[in-house]
């Protein structure tokens, strides 16, 4: 009986410490193509799209105030943009939306105080975009997998819950965005 109690205590203590560094994040990401790189029927357009992104990662403390967190991220579009396309005299409205947004990032975080922190994160992300023609209902898809980077600041509201504001950039796409999120430490 004593062996079972010791074994159960050991399992409980190990499993609790394994969960101690997991983090989850829910963010709204506003992506903007202000340099008109996104093409629909050879027309360059200014596009702004909204994404709801969920991420999960494992925080690895490297020093008292510094940690890194490898994270997996998945998102989907919640705000689309409608473009007015004039193609050889025929006018059509095309709705552009993010179908999927997923990837990995490595977040490096420095805690200035127990509440205030700053972070930077290189990322590798795939963005799949859908364009739907209003007149015909036809859909076109395009996707890009690109390296990007981001950074931001955050405030730890409670020991488990924090809020952050950040910036992301995908150089080769010339797309950038602002990210507002809530982060939870398990």
Residue, then its C-alpha position, 0 to 999 in steps of 0.5 A: x500500500x505504501x508503494x502505491x501511495x509513494x508512486x501516486x504522489x510521484x506521478x502527481x508531482x511530476x505531472x503538475x510540474x510538466x503542466x507548469x510552463x504551458x501557455x495558451x494565447x488567443x489573439x486578434x490579428x489585423x493583416x494589411x497589404x498597404x503596398x498593394x502586393x495582393x493581386x486579383x485578376x492582375x489588379x493590385x489592391x489595398x487589402x485589410x483582413x482580420x484573423x482570430x489566432x490561437x496558439x499553444x507553447x511551452x515556456x522555457x526559463x533561461x534566466x530569472x527574467x528571460x525565457x523562450x517559448x516555442x509555439x504552434x499557431x492556428x487561425x482563421x479569418x473573421x474579417x474580410x475585405x471587398x474589392x471592386x475589380x474592373x476587368x476589361x470593362x466588366x465590374x465585379x466585387x471580389x471578397x477576400x478572406x483568410x481561410x487558414x493561418x497556421x505556423x510556428x514561432x519562437x518567442x523570446x521574452x524579457x520580464x522588466x518587472x513581474x507584470x511588464x514584459x517585452x518579446x520578439x519572435x521569428x515565425x514561419x507561417x502559412x497563410x491561405x487566402x480565399x477570393x470569392x467573385x460576387x457575380x459568378x460565385x466562383x472561388x479562387x485560393x492562394x497560399x503562401x508559406x513565409x518567414x516573418x518576425x514580430x515583437x510587442x509588449x505585454x502586461x501580466x494582469x494576474x500570475x496566470x493571465x496577461x494581455x499583449x499588443x504586438x506587431x508582425x511582418x512578413x517581408x517577402x509578402x510585404x504584409x504587416x499587422x497588429x496583434x492584440x491578445x490574451x495569454x494564459x499560463x497553465 
